[in-house]
Amino acid sequence: MPDSHHTLDLPVDLSAVPLALQWLETLAERQGWTPRATFGLTLSLDEALTNVVSYAFDQTSAPDNPAIIVSCRADGQRIELELRDNGRLYDPTAGDPPPLVACLDEAEVGGHGVRLMRHYLDTLAYRRQDGWNCLTLVMKIA
């Protein structure tokens, strides 16, 4: 598979999630990704993007031109998604997810999406660059 790179600009609201997932599933089908790769990347993007649209922007801290951009690069060896937003600084990879529990009554709210992403992805990395949150999700497919 030749190297391919695709980018999608998203609205800064909950409609971004289904738009991004449909876009990613279309790429997966077009490029022939395995069902496991498609599922893991779709689940991971869903978790990360839901957090961005839910928490990165509010009335008091929103930039003049709020933006969310997702890009995908695939080269036959790996698939790399990058989710970028210019919302408030937040590193989802900082800290450990809450402990696993024996029953739902003991479960804490929050942090479990990162655990799921780490399960499916080979790399989950965050950086802040020029006022942008940049979350990189990588899955090896070779």
Secondary structure, DSSP 8 states (H G I E B T S, - for coil): ---EEEEEEE-SSTTHHHHHHHHHHHHHHHHT--HHHHHHHHHHHHHHHHHHHHHS--TTT--SS--EEEEEEE-SSEEEEEEEE-SS---TTSS------SSGGG--SSSHHHHHHHHH-SEEEEEEETTEEEEEEEEE--
